[in-house]
């Protein structure tokens, strides 16, 4: 529901970009162009976090990996190309992927539209501490 609902409420450029609606041809979209850039190779580490509760960025998208759900998407081939380009850019990078399961005690608008899980990584210091402690080697380097 997340991004789709937000696209019905307003016409923010970022929402159009995330839905590949910023250009008529998906290969001219901002996200496709970024996937082509091959800039991730400059990183030593990459950490991808996702959550099934995040309706803004599906788990597979957050982790840049194939999913059978992609078979139902009309841009399947192009999105697969994007994943392949991103993963190729990461071939010399130490990549870590994690799935976070968050428990919410209260219902809110953000919980209903799936946005709460998406922003929880940034706003919840406990979640950040857990992620940082689990992957401390990529956050702290001693030379």
Secondary structure, DSSP 8 states (H G I E B T S, - for coil): -HHHHHHHH---HHHHHHTT-SSSSGGGSHHHHHHHT--GGG-SEEEEEE-TT-SSS-HHHHTT---GGGGG-TTHHHHHHHHHHHHHHTTTSEEEEEE-----SS--HHHHTTHHHHHHHHH-HHHHHHHHHHTHHHH----
